């Protein structure tokens, strides 16, 4: 009997395709090592800037006992709970040096690619799970040399904020509807907000918007009892609570003599500047997806750049599918990711931020959320629907703040 039970347990640890239970973790680990090596080389093609050097010095100071960064006046973004811990970890093993910036950037982008694949995979296993991972990760796996590498593979600039945000969405996607889930998500949002207030627009606002819309559908449109919407209402409350909690923690840090921030001005664009802003947004999005063909001469490498347009088209289609899916069956994660991308792009377009291709670093987070969107269900190629479609949104959604200029 005991041998029979052990045999059943061994089979239970296999996925739907018959692979051992350790196959997925081992595959992720191997992919992470390879990707890290590639991204480290890519990051090395760009010189270290003063932004990255400042972050490395801040981490070095924290490592030597100044955990609250007393005496430091930072920009409008502290990265205190996002990239700085990563820099500290790197400096524990390497010490202080220019290479720290490249190593930390490679770690960050490797995490983004892996997390986007995990989010796109959802609960699927076997071939379908693998296809979802490959589509999501494939969309963002190869940053474009030049603009693309500078934007996503150098100094901290909102790109790393996508790591805690994607982890939050993983919890939202996988956690059961239990009373502990909303408080946990609220704490994770607080983590992101402490490091970068851009999470207010990339995570908090989309979650509040989507949960409020879902609650309206259930309570007003369908006239269901309010108690049936407790989960959505709790998520909205947790998201709003994270804003207050992060502000409180920041105030405590300042009260104890910690770092100070310099808020950047927030303003909407003038009508006269909108035309130029539109084209900077277009080129920025193309650069993020490795498809910036402007000023390129026709060659074999240009053909590869144009091939990346397929990923951008897939991501754009997935946004519409995500909205439709959310409105039809209340899939919260699909709605949140679609809302995050749209909120980021619209606010970025109407702000004063897009003044050059380099400004696209402010919306670098839309990349890992759009790849995730291909998991949205199934492509409606036929009435029965076949093929995976969840992935392209998970690689497309994280970051712009109207006050972000770092």
C-alpha positions in Angstrom: 0.0 0.0 0.0 2.8 2.4 0.9 4.6 1.8 -2.4 1.4 2.4 -4.2 0.9 5.8 -2.5 4.4 6.8 -3.3 3.9 6.0 -6.9 0.7 8.1 -7.0 2.6 11.0 -5.4 5.4 10.7 -8.0 2.9 11.0 -10.8 1.1 13.8 -9.1 4.3 15.8 -9.3 4.2 15.6 -13.1 2.5 18.2 -15.2 -0.2 17.7 -17.8 2.4 16.8 -20.5 4.0 14.1 -18.3 7.1 16.1 -17.4 8.6 15.9 -13.9 7.4 18.6 -11.5 10.9 20.1 -11.4 11.1 20.6 -15.2 9.5 24.1 -15.1 11.7 25.5 -12.3 14.8 24.0 -13.9 13.9 25.5 -17.2 13.3 28.9 -15.7 16.6 28.8 -13.8 18.6 27.8 -17.0 16.9 30.5 -19.0 17.6 33.1 -16.4 21.3 32.3 -16.4 21.6 32.5 -20.2 19.5 35.7 -20.4 21.5 37.4 -17.6 24.7 36.7 -19.5 23.3 38.2 -22.7 21.8 41.2 -21.0 25.1 41.9 -19.2 26.8 42.1 -22.6 24.1 44.3 -24.0 24.2 46.7 -21.1 27.9 46.9 -21.5 27.5 48.5 -24.9 26.3 51.7 -23.1 28.4 54.0 -20.9 27.4 54.4 -17.3 25.6 57.6 -16.6 25.5 59.8 -13.5 22.1 58.4 -12.6 23.4 54.9 -12.3 26.5 56.1 -10.5 24.4 58.0 -7.9 22.3 54.9 -7.2 25.4 52.8 -6.8 26.8 55.3 -4.3 23.5 55.4 -2.4 23.5 51.6 -2.1 27.2 51.7 -1.0 26.3 54.1 1.7 23.4 51.9 2.9 25.6 48.9 2.9 28.0 50.8 5.3 25.2 51.6 7.8 23.3 54.6 6.5 20.1 52.6 5.9 17.9 55.7 5.9 20.2 57.6 3.5 20.6 60.4 6.0 21.9 63.5 4.3 20.9 62.4 0.8 18.6 64.6 -1.3 17.2 62.4 -4.1 15.2 63.1 -7.2 11.5 62.6 -7.4 12.1 58.8 -7.3 14.0 57.1 -4.5 14.2 53.4 -5.8 14.5 52.7 -2.0 12.6 49.5 -2.1 13.1 48.5 -5.7 16.5 48.8 -7.4 18.6 50.0 -4.3 18.3 46.6 -2.5 19.5 45.0 -5.8 22.5 47.3 -6.0 23.3 46.4 -2.3 23.2 42.7 -3.2 25.6 43.3 -6.1 28.0 45.4 -4.1 28.1 42.8 -1.3 29.9 40.5 -3.8 31.6 42.9 -6.1 32.2 46.1 -4.2 31.7 49.6 -5.6 32.4 50.1 -9.3 30.9 51.0 -12.7 30.1 47.4 -13.5 27.6 47.3 -10.7 25.2 49.4 -12.9 25.4 46.9 -15.7 25.0 43.8 -13.5 22.0 45.3 -11.7 20.4 46.3 -15.0 20.9 42.7 -16.4 19.4 41.2 -13.2 16.4 43.5 -13.4 15.6 42.8 -17.1 16.1 39.1 -16.6 13.6 39.2 -13.8 11.1 41.1 -16.0 11.4 38.6 -18.8 10.9 35.6 -16.5 8.0 37.2 -14.6 6.3 38.2 -17.8 6.5 34.6 -18.9 5.1 33.3 -15.6 2.2 35.7 -15.7 1.4 34.8 -19.3 1.6 31.1 -18.4 -1.1 31.4 -15.8 -2.1 27.9 -14.5 -1.5 26.2 -17.8 1.1 23.4 -18.1 2.5 21.3 -20.9 2.6 22.6 -24.5 0.1 25.4 -24.0 1.9 26.7 -21.0 5.2 26.6 -22.9 3.8 28.4 -25.9 2.4 31.2 -23.6 5.8 31.6 -21.9 7.6 31.7 -25.3 5.3 34.3 -26.8 5.3 36.6 -23.8 9.1 36.4 -23.2 9.8 36.4 -26.9 8.2 39.8 -27.4 10.6 41.5 -24.9 13.6 39.1 -25.0 15.8 41.1 -27.4 16.0 44.9 -26.6 17.0 46.9 -29.7 20.7 47.9 -29.7 21.1 51.6 -29.1 17.9 53.3 -28.0 16.3 50.1 -26.6 19.4 49.1 -24.5 19.8 52.6 -23.1 16.1 52.8 -22.1 15.7 49.4 -20.4 19.2 48.0 -19.7 21.1 50.8 -17.9 20.4 53.0 -14.9 17.3 52.5 -12.8 14.5 54.5 -14.5 11.1 53.0 -13.6 11.9 49.8 -15.5 12.7 48.0 -12.2 9.5 49.1 -10.7 7.8 46.6 -12.9 9.3 43.8 -10.8 7.2 44.3 -7.7 4.2 45.2 -9.8 4.4 42.0 -11.8 4.9 40.0 -8.6 1.7 41.7 -7.3 -0.2 40.7 -10.4 1.1 37.1 -10.1 -0.4 37.0 -6.6 -3.7 38.5 -7.9 -3.8 35.9 -10.7 -2.9 32.8 -8.6 -4.2 33.5 -5.1 -7.6 32.1 -4.2 -10.4 34.5 -3.2 -9.6 34.5 0.5 -9.6 37.2 3.0 -5.8 37.3 3.3 -5.3 38.1 -0.4 -6.3 41.8 -0.5 -4.2 42.8 2.5 -1.2 41.0 0.9 -1.7 42.7 -2.4 -2.0 46.0 -0.5 1.3 45.4 1.2 3.0 44.6 -2.1 1.7 47.8 -3.7 3.1 49.7 -0.7 6.4 48.1 -1.4 6.3 49.3 -5.0 5.1 52.8 -4.1 7.8 53.4 -1.5 10.4 52.9 -4.2 8.6 54.7 -7.1 5.4 56.7 -6.9 4.8 55.8 -10.6 3.2 52.7 -9.2 0.3 54.9 -8.3 -0.5 55.1 -12.0 0.8 51.7 -13.2 -0.7 49.6 -10.4 -3.0 51.4 -7.9 -5.1 53.3 -10.4 -5.7 50.4 -12.8 -6.6 48.1 -9.9 -9.1 50.6 -8.4 -10.6 51.3 -11.8 -11.1 47.7 -12.7 -12.4 46.5 -9.3 -14.8 49.5 -9.2 -16.1 48.7 -12.6 -16.5 45.0 -11.7 -18.4 46.0 -8.5 -20.7 48.2 -10.5 -21.4 45.3 -12.9 -22.3 43.0 -10.1 -24.2 45.3 -7.7 -25.9 47.8 -10.0 -26.2 46.1 -13.4 -26.9 42.6 -12.1 -28.5 43.6 -8.8 -26.5 41.1 -6.9 -26.0 41.4 -3.1 -23.1 43.7 -2.1 -21.5 40.8 -0.1 -20.9 39.0 -3.4 -18.5 41.8 -4.4 -16.5 41.7 -1.1 -13.4 40.6 -2.9 -13.4 43.4 -5.5 -14.3 46.0 -2.9 -11.6 44.7 -0.6 -9.0 44.9 -3.4 -10.0 48.5 -4.1 -9.7 49.4 -0.4 -6.3 47.6 -0.2 -5.0 49.6 -3.2 -6.2 52.9 -1.8 -4.8 51.9 1.6 -1.4 51.2 0.1 -1.2 54.9 -1.0 -1.8 56.1 2.6 0.5 53.5 4.1 3.4 54.3 1.7 3.0 58.0 2.5 3.1 57.2 6.2 6.2 55.1 5.9 7.9 57.9 3.8 7.0 60.5 6.5 8.4 58.3 9.2 11.7 57.9 7.2 11.9 61.7 6.9 11.1 62.2 10.6 13.9 59.9 11.5 16.3 62.0 9.4 16.3 59.9 6.3 16.5 60.9 2.7 14.5 63.8 1.1 12.9 63.8 -2.3 12.7 66.7 -4.8 9.2 66.4 -6.4 9.2 67.2 -10.1 6.5 69.5 -11.5 3.5 67.9 -13.1 1.8 69.6 -16.1 -0.3 68.8 -19.2 1.1 69.5 -22.6 0.1 72.5 -24.7 -1.9 72.0 -27.8 1.0 73.3 -30.0 3.3 70.6 -28.6 0.9 67.6 -29.0 1.9 66.8 -32.6 5.6 66.4 -31.7 4.6 64.5 -28.5 2.6 62.0 -30.6 5.5 61.1 -32.8 7.9 60.8 -29.8 5.4 58.4 -28.2 5.2 56.4 -31.5 9.0 56.2 -31.8 9.3 55.4 -28.1 6.9 52.5 -28.2 8.6 51.2 -31.3 12.0 51.4 -29.6 10.7 49.5 -26.5 9.5 46.7 -28.8 12.7 46.6 -30.8 10.9 47.9 -33.9 12.3 51.5 -34.2 12.9 51.6 -38.0 13.1 55.4 -38.2 16.3 56.6 -40.0 17.4 53.0 -40.7 18.7 52.0 -44.1 17.3 48.9 -45.8 19.4 45.9 -44.9 19.1 42.4 -43.4 19.3 43.9 -39.9 16.4 46.3 -40.7 14.3 43.3 -41.8 14.8 41.9 -38.3 13.7 45.2 -36.7 10.6 45.2 -38.9 9.9 41.6 -37.8 9.6 42.9 -34.2 6.5 44.8 -35.4 4.7 41.5 -35.2 5.1 41.6 -31.4 3.8 45.1 -31.2 0.8 44.3 -33.3 0.1 41.2 -31.2 0.3 43.3 -28.0 -2.1 45.9 -29.4 -4.6 43.3 -30.4 -4.3 41.7 -27.0 -5.2 45.0 -25.3 -8.6 45.0 -27.0 -9.1 41.3 -26.3 -8.3 41.9 -22.6 -10.9 44.7 -22.3 -13.5 42.5 -24.0 -12.7 39.6 -21.7 -12.9 41.6 -18.6 -16.2 43.1 -19.5 -17.7 39.7 -20.5 -16.5 37.5 -17.7 -14.9 39.8 -15.1 -11.3 38.5 -15.5 -9.6 41.0 -13.1 -6.0 40.4 -14.2 -6.9 41.0 -17.9 -8.7 44.2 -17.1 -5.9 45.5 -14.8 -3.2 44.9 -17.4 -5.1 46.5 -20.2 -6.1 49.5 -18.0 -2.4 49.9 -16.9 -1.1 50.1 -20.5 -3.8 52.5 -21.6 -3.5 54.8 -18.5 0.3 55.0 -19.0 0.2 55.8 -22.7 -2.6 58.3 -22.5 -1.1 60.3 -19.6 2.4 60.1 -21.1 1.0 61.5 -24.4 -0.7 64.4 -22.8 2.1 65.3 -20.4 5.2 67.5 -21.0 7.5 64.5 -20.7 7.9 63.2 -24.3 10.5 65.5 -25.8 13.0 62.9 -27.2 13.4 59.2 -27.9 15.1 59.0 -24.5 11.9 60.1 -22.8 10.5 56.6 -23.5 12.3 55.4 -20.4 9.3 56.8 -18.6 7.0 54.2 -20.2 9.5 51.3 -20.2 7.1 49.4 -18.0 4.4 48.9 -20.7 6.7 46.3 -22.3 6.5 43.5 -19.7 2.7 44.0 -19.4 1.8 43.8 -23.0 3.6 40.5 -23.4 1.4 39.1 -20.6 -1.8 39.9 -22.5 -1.4 37.0 -24.9 -2.7 34.8 -22.1 -6.1 36.5 -22.5 -7.7 33.3 -23.6 -7.8 32.0 -27.1 -7.5 33.6 -30.5 -10.9 33.6 -32.2 -9.5 32.2 -35.4 -12.5 30.0 -35.6 -15.8 30.0 -33.9 -14.5 27.3 -31.5 -11.4 29.3 -30.8 -7.9 27.8 -30.7 -4.5 29.0 -29.9 -3.0 30.8 -26.9 -3.6 34.5 -26.6 -2.8 35.4 -23.0 0.9 36.3 -23.5 1.2 39.6 -25.3 -0.1 41.8 -22.6 2.1 40.5 -19.8 5.0 42.0 -21.6 3.4 45.3 -21.9 2.6 47.4 -18.9 4.4 49.3 -16.3 5.5 52.9 -16.1 4.9 56.6 -16.5 4.3 59.2 -13.9 3.5 62.8 -14.8 6.0 63.9 -12.3 8.7 61.4 -13.3 11.7 63.0 -14.9 14.5 60.9 -13.4 
